[in-house]
Structure formats: C-alpha cells, structure tokens
Amino acid sequence: MERAHGSTRKGMECEIYQNRTGACERIDCGQEDAGCGAALDRLGALAPGEFAWIRVTDPSQEELERLGKHLDLHPLAVEDAVQAHQRPKQERYGDVLAVAVKTLWFVERTADVETGEVMIFLGPSFALTVRHGASDPTVEAARRLAEQPAMARLGPAGVLHAVTDVVVDAYAEAAAQVRTDLTELERCVFSPVRQDLTEQIYSLKREVVEFRDAVQPLVPVMQSLTEAGADWPRELVPYFRDVVDHVTRTGTEVRALDDLLGSVLDAHLATVGTWQNDDMRRISAWAAICAVPTLIAGIYGMNFAHMPELDWRYGYPGALAVMALGAGWLYRAFRRNGWL
C-alpha cells in the first residue's frame, strides 16, 4: 500500500511562537495577497520574546523575493530556494543560516525513491522553510513542536531540529522499505524458477544511488550543527547529535544496500549465464543424438551400386535398429552426465 507523505498544499503558513512558554499563535494566510500582507505585518510587530515560523510551498520567484526582502534574505539564498536543485548543504548569509536538505519517500507500487527539497532559513527571530516536492516534513515537525513546547522555547533552531529530525526519520523508513524489496529480489534470484530480473535489480540500484546522494552529503552538514556557538542554544547540541547518529546509521545502511544490490546483480547475471550454458548443453546433446540416424541415413542415401547389405532382407530394419540403439545410448549417457 502506498503511504501518504505529507500534504500537497501550496501557499504560505505562519505561526508565532513564544520563547518563554512555547505557545503558538497561527496567522491566517488563507487569502492569497491579503493573507501574505497580514503575515508580513505581524512579522514586523514581533515582540522581543517571540519568533515566527513561515512555511512556504513551491513559491514563485516574485513571492519569495517579496518575503526575502522583508526578512533581509540574501539574493543568492532566494535564488537557491526557488530553483530547488541543491544538494544538502549549509550556508551563512550574515545573520541568516541557510540549510538545504533532501526529502525522500519510497513508493511501494513502483518501487521508486522520490525526492524533494526543503530549504530552512534561520534568522534571529524567524525560521523560514521553503518546500518543493510532495513530501512535507513541516507538518509532522509542527506537530512535534506542539507536543514539546520545551523545544519551541529554544527559538528558530528548535524548528531546524524538528524539520531535520522528521526528514531523517523518513530516510530510515525508506531504507527499511528498500531492504524489504531487496530481500524479495534475493529470494527470486536464487529460486529455481527462471525469471529475468536484470531490469528490476538495476532499477532498484538506480533508486538506491539517488537515495545515497541525498543522505551522504547531509552527514557533514548535521555534524557541523552539533558545534555549540554564540547563536546556538547549548541545549540543542545533544538533539542534533541524535540526528547525526540517525543519519549516519541510515547512510551506512544505504551503502550496504548499494553494495548488496551490486552482488545480487552479479549473482543474477551468473545465474543467467548458467541457464544459457544449460540450454547450450541440451541443444548440443540433442544435436549429437540426431547426428547418429542422420549419419547412417546419409551413408545409405548415397545411391552407390555396390554397398554392403543393400540386398540383405533385414537391412532396412537393421539400419533402423542401429539408429535407435545409437541414439538411445547417447541419450542415456547425456542424461547420466546432467546434460538432459
């Protein structure tokens, strides 16, 4: 059964968090332009003990430039967020930290690993997430922040942890599903039933490579977040270390899956070669069996006047008997040696 991975909604959402209590106030962004204006007005009136989390889905260049101008985002950061073709990385633009992560999920129906992207911008009083793709980790991250007000009290960095934690948890789930498919492929490869699984194995290996490209670059990014700094709450360091542990473990799992898929592909190709050798042996054995009567019939079909046994009464039955005995002896010999 195919799982749903977040909402496919578009537009902007905005929530205001209280650093002291972790309480959340949702801003109505339902109306396309007036809602955005209301959110920007509320952002401009943030109190010292408040921070905003703005969530944007598949924004246009103009929408993000408008928001970036209000939040004082660097033009290169806005460009990266709109294009959505970034590998996992982190960049700092003045007071704003930008972190790009790949989202991914496994589609069981087609055995595909689908990917998306989330850009997370952290400023002194805001967190901005820009999402591309069907998977939306911000929904689950917002739910976790609502259940854990202590994490919301840590400021925008708490949002970064919540989002990355959800993304990495999805990695582990996708890796488990890929391993299930790989186990099924292994069973089919070594079953006595003949199936050409080359295309399925190669397709899954290609998906695992895409998986690996999303996970491995994220490891150094998350490791860099474990370094406590002046603008980084020390309470968050153990939480980021936990995320690093999870993504490292998933990266190791993905590398193992990639190596194992290569071995499965080699084993399957070797099995296909064995099938071909068996077929060639059967063909050769039957050709040898058919050669005996062909040889005898060919000799007695040359129409020479003086050939042995031409005038013998039992010559024809004798020739047939020799053909049958020769073919039977060869069949038994090939059968005993496993060629038939």
C-alpha positions as a Python dict, from the first residue, in 0.01 Angstrom:
ca = {
    (1, 'M'): (0, 0, 0),
    (2, 'E'): (134, 340, -92),
    (3, 'R'): (178, 572, 200),
    (4, 'A'): (89, 939, 204),
    (5, 'H'): (381, 1164, 276),
    (6, 'G'): (253, 1499, 382),
    (7, 'S'): (24, 1741, 212),
    (8, 'T'): (48, 1875, -140),
    (9, 'R'): (-95, 2213, -34),
    (10, 'K'): (52, 2531, -175),
    (11, 'G'): (74, 2879, -33),
    (12, 'M'): (209, 3023, 290),
    (13, 'E'): (156, 2942, 657),
    (14, 'C'): (282, 3144, 951),
    (15, 'E'): (297, 3069, 1322),
    (16, 'I'): (427, 3287, 1604),
    (17, 'Y'): (593, 3112, 1898),
    (18, 'Q'): (656, 3248, 2248),
    (19, 'N'): (1013, 3179, 2358),
    (20, 'R'): (914, 3175, 2725),
    (21, 'T'): (614, 2941, 2710),
    (22, 'G'): (638, 2775, 2368),
    (23, 'A'): (279, 2880, 2296),
    (24, 'C'): (185, 2908, 1929),
    (25, 'E'): (-28, 3167, 1751),
    (26, 'R'): (-139, 3087, 1395),
    (27, 'I'): (-165, 3373, 1144),
    (28, 'D'): (-444, 3347, 887),
    (29, 'C'): (-276, 3336, 545),
    (30, 'G'): (-578, 3197, 364),
    (31, 'Q'): (-632, 3492, 133),
    (32, 'E'): (-364, 3492, -132),
    (33, 'D'): (-246, 3853, -111),
    (34, 'A'): (-416, 3991, 198),
    (35, 'G'): (-311, 3683, 394),
    (36, 'C'): (53, 3733, 298),
    (37, 'G'): (27, 4101, 387),
    (38, 'A'): (-121, 4016, 726),
    (39, 'A'): (164, 3773, 794),
    (40, 'L'): (426, 4031, 695),
    (41, 'D'): (260, 4293, 917),
    (42, 'R'): (265, 4051, 1209),
    (43, 'L'): (630, 3970, 1142),
    (44, 'G'): (712, 4337, 1159),
    (45, 'A'): (549, 4361, 1502),
    (46, 'L'): (728, 4069, 1671),
    (47, 'A'): (799, 4124, 2040),
    (48, 'P'): (1148, 4051, 2179),
    (49, 'G'): (1030, 3718, 2325),
    (50, 'E'): (871, 3591, 2003),
    (51, 'F'): (984, 3424, 1682),
    (52, 'A'): (796, 3335, 1364),
    (53, 'W'): (793, 3016, 1159),
    (54, 'I'): (692, 3083, 799),
    (55, 'R'): (621, 2779, 578),
    (56, 'V'): (609, 2827, 202),
    (57, 'T'): (534, 2560, -59),
    (58, 'D'): (655, 2581, -421),
    (59, 'P'): (678, 2962, -423),
    (60, 'S'): (727, 3173, -732),
    (61, 'Q'): (1028, 3399, -776),
    (62, 'E'): (818, 3710, -702),
    (63, 'E'): (661, 3564, -388),
    (64, 'L'): (990, 3460, -239),
    (65, 'E'): (1162, 3785, -333),
    (66, 'R'): (887, 3976, -153),
    (67, 'L'): (927, 3762, 156),
    (68, 'G'): (1306, 3768, 131),
    (69, 'K'): (1308, 4147, 116),
    (70, 'H'): (1105, 4164, 435),
    (71, 'L'): (1330, 3909, 611),
    (72, 'D'): (1651, 4055, 469),
    (73, 'L'): (1749, 3736, 284),
    (74, 'H'): (2048, 3737, 53),
    (75, 'P'): (1955, 3725, -320),
    (76, 'L'): (2161, 3407, -365),
    (77, 'A'): (1966, 3242, -84),
    (78, 'V'): (1640, 3336, -255),
    (79, 'E'): (1769, 3200, -586),
    (80, 'D'): (1867, 2867, -427),
    (81, 'A'): (1528, 2834, -261),
    (82, 'V'): (1338, 2895, -585),
    (83, 'Q'): (1545, 2668, -808),
    (84, 'A'): (1522, 2368, -570),
    (85, 'H'): (1816, 2177, -718),
    (86, 'Q'): (2054, 2198, -423),
    (87, 'R'): (2247, 1917, -265),
    (88, 'P'): (2238, 1904, 117),
    (89, 'K'): (2443, 2195, 245),
    (90, 'Q'): (2454, 2489, 482),
    (91, 'E'): (2544, 2848, 405),
    (92, 'R'): (2557, 3157, 620),
    (93, 'Y'): (2446, 3493, 486),
    (94, 'G'): (2518, 3744, 760),
    (95, 'D'): (2279, 3670, 1047),
    (96, 'V'): (2085, 3414, 843),
    (97, 'L'): (2177, 3045, 834),
    (98, 'A'): (2050, 2853, 528),
    (99, 'V'): (2030, 2473, 538),
    (100, 'A'): (1921, 2263, 239),
    (101, 'V'): (1803, 1905, 292),
    (102, 'K'): (1661, 1647, 53),
    (103, 'T'): (1327, 1488, 138),
    (104, 'L'): (1255, 1143, 6),
    (105, 'W'): (997, 870, 31),
    (106, 'F'): (955, 522, -112),
    (107, 'V'): (664, 449, -347),
    (108, 'E'): (582, 82, -293),
    (109, 'R'): (364, 49, -603),
    (110, 'T'): (651, 133, -840),
    (111, 'A'): (949, 67, -607),
    (112, 'D'): (1071, 422, -674),
    (113, 'V'): (1251, 656, -435),
    (114, 'E'): (1101, 1001, -491),
    (115, 'T'): (1288, 1309, -376),
    (116, 'G'): (1202, 1667, -290),
    (117, 'E'): (1377, 1951, -113),
    (118, 'V'): (1336, 2176, 188),
    (119, 'M'): (1535, 2495, 239),
    (120, 'I'): (1544, 2615, 600),
    (121, 'F'): (1643, 2973, 679),
    (122, 'L'): (1713, 3073, 1038),
    (123, 'G'): (1731, 3434, 1147),
    (124, 'P'): (1742, 3594, 1491),
    (125, 'S'): (1363, 3598, 1516),
    (126, 'F'): (1233, 3376, 1238),
    (127, 'A'): (1253, 3037, 1072),
    (128, 'L'): (1154, 3010, 706),
    (129, 'T'): (1102, 2674, 535),
    (130, 'V'): (1061, 2655, 157),
    (131, 'R'): (938, 2319, 37),
    (132, 'H'): (944, 2157, -307),
    (133, 'G'): (802, 1813, -377),
    (134, 'A'): (517, 1603, -245),
    (135, 'S'): (673, 1514, 90),
    (136, 'D'): (609, 1779, 357),
    (137, 'P'): (810, 1724, 677),
    (138, 'T'): (694, 2056, 822),
    (139, 'V'): (351, 1915, 908),
    (140, 'E'): (497, 1648, 1136),
    (141, 'A'): (759, 1894, 1265),
    (142, 'A'): (487, 2141, 1365),
    (143, 'R'): (300, 1863, 1543),
    (144, 'R'): (612, 1767, 1739),
    (145, 'L'): (673, 2127, 1840),
    (146, 'A'): (314, 2149, 1960),
    (147, 'E'): (363, 1837, 2171),
    (148, 'Q'): (703, 1954, 2302),
    (149, 'P'): (679, 2323, 2398),
    (150, 'A'): (1027, 2299, 2553),
    (151, 'M'): (1173, 2257, 2203),
    (152, 'A'): (977, 2556, 2072),
    (153, 'R'): (1119, 2765, 2358),
    (154, 'L'): (1466, 2716, 2211),
    (155, 'G'): (1381, 2952, 1926),
    (156, 'P'): (1423, 2912, 1549),
    (157, 'A'): (1690, 2645, 1599),
    (158, 'G'): (1420, 2425, 1751),
    (159, 'V'): (1237, 2441, 1418),
    (160, 'L'): (1555, 2335, 1237),
    (161, 'H'): (1591, 2035, 1465),
    (162, 'A'): (1226, 1935, 1428),
    (163, 'V'): (1235, 1950, 1048),
    (164, 'T'): (1567, 1767, 1008),
    (165, 'D'): (1461, 1504, 1259),
    (166, 'V'): (1144, 1432, 1060),
    (167, 'V'): (1342, 1418, 734),
    (168, 'V'): (1598, 1175, 877),
    (169, 'D'): (1323, 956, 1025),
    (170, 'A'): (1174, 935, 674),
    (171, 'Y'): (1517, 824, 547),
    (172, 'A'): (1520, 533, 791),
    (173, 'E'): (1168, 431, 693),
    (174, 'A'): (1253, 443, 321),
    (175, 'A'): (1570, 238, 381),
    (176, 'A'): (1367, -31, 557),
    (177, 'Q'): (1125, -48, 262),
    (178, 'V'): (1412, -69, 11),
    (179, 'R'): (1562, -354, 214),
    (180, 'T'): (1228, -537, 204),
    (181, 'D'): (1224, -510, -176),
    (182, 'L'): (1586, -620, -194),
    (183, 'T'): (1512, -927, 20),
    (184, 'E'): (1231, -1020, -219),
    (185, 'L'): (1465, -979, -517),
    (186, 'E'): (1724, -1203, -350),
    (187, 'R'): (1459, -1471, -297),
    (188, 'C'): (1360, -1454, -665),
    (189, 'V'): (1721, -1460, -787),
    (190, 'F'): (1800, -1783, -602),
    (191, 'S'): (1466, -1953, -663),
    (192, 'P'): (1452, -2246, -911),
    (193, 'V'): (1201, -2055, -1125),
    (194, 'R'): (1358, -1884, -1423),
    (195, 'Q'): (1293, -1507, -1421),
    (196, 'D'): (1490, -1231, -1588),
    (197, 'L'): (1521, -979, -1303),
    (198, 'T'): (1800, -768, -1450),
    (199, 'E'): (1577, -468, -1516),
    (200, 'Q'): (1420, -476, -1168),
    (201, 'I'): (1758, -506, -995),
    (202, 'Y'): (1912, -226, -1199),
    (203, 'S'): (1609, -4, -1141),
    (204, 'L'): (1627, -54, -764),
    (205, 'K'): (2002, 7, -768),
    (206, 'R'): (1945, 336, -951),
    (207, 'E'): (1694, 438, -683),
    (208, 'V'): (1942, 347, -409),
    (209, 'V'): (2206, 566, -576),
    (210, 'E'): (1958, 856, -567),
    (211, 'F'): (1892, 771, -202),
    (212, 'R'): (2265, 771, -128),
    (213, 'D'): (2314, 1109, -295),
    (214, 'A'): (2051, 1256, -63),
    (215, 'V'): (2179, 1101, 260),
    (216, 'Q'): (2559, 1107, 246),
    (217, 'P'): (2609, 1484, 193),
    (218, 'L'): (2376, 1551, 485),
    (219, 'V'): (2607, 1382, 737),
    (220, 'P'): (2875, 1659, 746),
    (221, 'V'): (2600, 1923, 740),
    (222, 'M'): (2438, 1781, 1051),
    (223, 'Q'): (2775, 1727, 1219),
    (224, 'S'): (2851, 2096, 1179),
    (225, 'L'): (2528, 2177, 1363),
    (226, 'T'): (2649, 1995, 1674),
    (227, 'E'): (2909, 2264, 1736),
    (228, 'A'): (2774, 2499, 2001),
    (229, 'G'): (2826, 2865, 1918),
    (230, 'A'): (2725, 3205, 2042),
    (231, 'D'): (2398, 3199, 1848),
    (232, 'W'): (2328, 2832, 1912),
    (233, 'P'): (2144, 2710, 2226),
    (234, 'R'): (2365, 2458, 2402),
    (235, 'E'): (2056, 2257, 2497),
    (236, 'L'): (2008, 2169, 2129),
    (237, 'V'): (2351, 2012, 2079),
    (238, 'P'): (2252, 1665, 2216),
    (239, 'Y'): (1941, 1668, 1997),
    (240, 'F'): (2143, 1742, 1685),
    (241, 'R'): (2391, 1471, 1784),
    (242, 'D'): (2098, 1229, 1793),
    (243, 'V'): (2001, 1335, 1440),
    (244, 'V'): (2364, 1290, 1329),
    (245, 'D'): (2361, 938, 1473),
    (246, 'H'): (2041, 853, 1286),
    (247, 'V'): (2155, 993, 951),
    (248, 'T'): (2496, 826, 986),
    (249, 'R'): (2331, 493, 1057),
    (250, 'T'): (2099, 537, 760),
    (251, 'G'): (2395, 633, 539),
    (252, 'T'): (2572, 312, 641),
    (253, 'E'): (2255, 116, 566),
    (254, 'V'): (2222, 273, 221),
    (255, 'R'): (2585, 195, 135),
    (256, 'A'): (2527, -165, 243),
    (257, 'L'): (2214, -182, 26),
    (258, 'D'): (2407, -44, -271),
    (259, 'D'): (2686, -300, -227),
    (260, 'L'): (2439, -583, -176),
    (261, 'L'): (2245, -485, -488),
    (262, 'G'): (2568, -499, -686),
    (263, 'S'): (2629, -850, -552),
    (264, 'V'): (2270, -954, -629),
    (265, 'L'): (2307, -824, -984),
    (266, 'D'): (2633, -1018, -1029),
    (267, 'A'): (2471, -1332, -889),
    (268, 'H'): (2173, -1294, -1120),
    (269, 'L'): (2396, -1245, -1425),
    (270, 'A'): (2593, -1555, -1324),
    (271, 'T'): (2265, -1746, -1292),
    (272, 'V'): (2155, -1628, -1636),
    (273, 'G'): (2491, -1746, -1773),
    (274, 'T'): (2432, -2085, -1611),
    (275, 'W'): (2088, -2103, -1773),
    (276, 'Q'): (2243, -2029, -2110),
    (277, 'N'): (2510, -2297, -2058),
    (278, 'D'): (2240, -2549, -1967),
    (279, 'D'): (2045, -2460, -2279),
    (280, 'M'): (2353, -2493, -2497),
    (281, 'R'): (2433, -2834, -2346),
    (282, 'R'): (2079, -2955, -2412),
    (283, 'I'): (2093, -2830, -2769),
    (284, 'S'): (2433, -2994, -2821),
    (285, 'A'): (2313, -3320, -2668),
    (286, 'W'): (2005, -3339, -2891),
    (287, 'A'): (2215, -3245, -3192),
    (288, 'A'): (2453, -3535, -3115),
    (289, 'I'): (2159, -3775, -3072),
    (290, 'C'): (2010, -3667, -3404),
    (291, 'A'): (2350, -3698, -3573),
    (292, 'V'): (2355, -4080, -3539),
    (293, 'P'): (2048, -4156, -3756),
    (294, 'T'): (2142, -3869, -3984),
    (295, 'L'): (2487, -4022, -4040),
    (296, 'I'): (2354, -4370, -4114),
    (297, 'A'): (2074, -4239, -4337),
    (298, 'G'): (2325, -4020, -4518),
    (299, 'I'): (2558, -4308, -4590),
    (300, 'Y'): (2283, -4532, -4726),
    (301, 'G'): (2136, -4249, -4924),
    (302, 'M'): (2442, -4204, -5147),
    (303, 'N'): (2295, -4442, -5413),
    (304, 'F'): (2615, -4634, -5497),
    (305, 'A'): (2556, -4966, -5672),
    (306, 'H'): (2792, -5174, -5458),
    (307, 'M'): (2717, -5103, -5092),
    (308, 'P'): (2711, -5364, -4813),
    (309, 'E'): (2378, -5508, -4706),
    (310, 'L'): (2180, -5349, -4991),
    (311, 'D'): (2039, -5686, -5096),
    (312, 'W'): (2001, -5817, -4739),
    (313, 'R'): (1639, -5891, -4645),
    (314, 'Y'): (1676, -5741, -4296),
    (315, 'G'): (1899, -5447, -4398),
    (316, 'Y'): (1633, -5180, -4357),
    (317, 'P'): (1512, -5296, -4011),
    (318, 'G'): (1877, -5343, -3910),
    (319, 'A'): (1965, -4985, -4007),
    (320, 'L'): (1668, -4855, -3808),
    (321, 'A'): (1774, -5066, -3507),
    (322, 'V'): (2130, -4930, -3522),
    (323, 'M'): (1991, -4577, -3537),
    (324, 'A'): (1765, -4636, -3234),
    (325, 'L'): (2038, -4809, -3029),
    (326, 'G'): (2293, -4537, -3104),
    (327, 'A'): (2051, -4256, -3022),
    (328, 'G'): (1934, -4437, -2703),
    (329, 'W'): (2290, -4491, -2585),
    (330, 'L'): (2376, -4124, -2636),
    (331, 'Y'): (2055, -4014, -2460),
    (332, 'R'): (2137, -4229, -2159),
    (333, 'A'): (2497, -4101, -2147),
    (334, 'F'): (2390, -3734, -2166),
    (335, 'R'): (2116, -3792, -1909),
    (336, 'R'): (2362, -3952, -1667),
    (337, 'N'): (2603, -3657, -1704),
    (338, 'G'): (2330, -3397, -1645),
    (339, 'W'): (2315, -3260, -1996),
    (340, 'L'): (1948, -3353, -2035),
}
